Amino acid sequence: MTLFSRKTFAHGIHPPGLKDDTKGLPIRQFPFAPVLVVPLSQHIGKPAVPVVREGQEVIRGQCIAQPDGFLSVAMHAPASGVVRRIGLTPSITGRMTSGIFIDPFPASTQEVPEGTPCDAATANPEEIVAAIQQAGVVGLGGAGFPTHAKLKMPEGKSVDTLLVNGAECEPYLTTDHRVMLEHSDDVFAGIPYLMRATGATRTIIGVEANKLDAAAVLNAAIPDGAPITVETLPVKYPQGAEKMLIKALLGREVPSGGFPLDVHAICTNVTTTAEIGRLLPRGLGIQERVVTIGGPGIKNKGNYRVPIGTPLRFVLEWAGMEENLTRVFLGGPMMGQAVSSLDIPITKGSSGVIGFTSCESSPLNDSKHYPCIRCGYCVDACPIFLNPSQLGLLAENGEYLRMSEDFHLMDCFECGCCTFVCPSHIQLVQHFRIAKAALRKAKVEAKAKDDAKDEPKPKDEPKAEAKAKMLA
């Protein structure tokens, strides 16, 4: 293990870490809420399909929704109880989405029965991919991309290196840090599944230098003879983005519009890896996840194993809120999202619940921004060498197509570096999200229009035949 590696990427920023309040607090079990709401769409792709009915009793860990196609994952009961109803629930996007409402049994032991295990040593890649999909595992770093879909190797593609992402560069978040310290055995149990599924011949675990205790624990726990190394990286944001991690650890650059597979690498979050190592040997499905609950607006800060579907309102009431709490983020403050409703449930992608008071952040309707002064700070900060200033000006004028074709908008992964350094307080990332949404909508509408054109039209009858029918 290299304690003072100089491997990193160009540009980026150095926001305050703000992790001291929770990085030393061990993971604790969070209580069950009176009602748990399991959204059927907690991932990129198609929502899962319910396989339970209203009024049915379910057991903790039981599959309650099956994947609907390949880009979808199963859902599992976060508690033993009764399905109250299947209906709409608010989501982080502001839209209503279908969910399963479960009333936990108050006196239940909430034990999780084991299922059919998947053995990493004997299972083939297809069986591992299927087991991960059935376990409902998605990227627990916040992206929510189905992990099994990432591991499925397309024809003609190959992987030589698996990168396990333990950077956790977002301010406030310490879930990955605590998992590496407390569950290193699960991390190393999960790596063989990932290597076998992808064909990778070596694994590198990347950890930022502000987590040297975790790096030391992982290094000491590497199985004898395993092709696994631990590398520490300089503290810099967004070190945890997969393109940046690949650049730092391997010196390879993912091409514009490309994927890690294009440079023979694949990245998985360290907590995702640990969940695979915890669930697959026991044939279980994911029914809870580790969440950092912190920020200046939270009284009882900590790292908790929270049941999926726990309403945010219950989380905040149990953890305690400061009187001047004004904003709550799901995820970190850089790439997370501010919530508009406290009825949103904790999902698989909820790595943190961060509360801010009026002292740190003014309400959104009071925030002000000023015209771009062309200082170039955003250009110097962008880790993929875009021109956020120019993109922002085009976005304000609605020139979305030009943003995409001439300035590579779709390469932006919305890290927030440009917004963070902007002295004019321009919400650049929000402009980019709106532009991307408009482009996606236009693409869908164009496809629908083309499909309508391609539909065969009924042939016109010959005039003589049509006239004969009329006379008859």
Helices and strands as residue ranges (DSSP letters): E 27-29, E 36-39, E 49-50, E 57-58, E 63-66, E 75-76, E 81-90, E 96-104, H 125-135, H 147-151, E 161-166, H 175-182, H 184-198, E 202-208, G 209-211, H 212-221, E 228-233, H 242-250, G 260-263, E 265-269, H 270-279, G 280-282, E 288-294, E 302-307, H 312-319, E 325-330, E 337-338, E 352-357, G 364-366, H 377-381, H 388-396, H 400-407, G 409-411, H 417-421, H 428-454, H 463-471
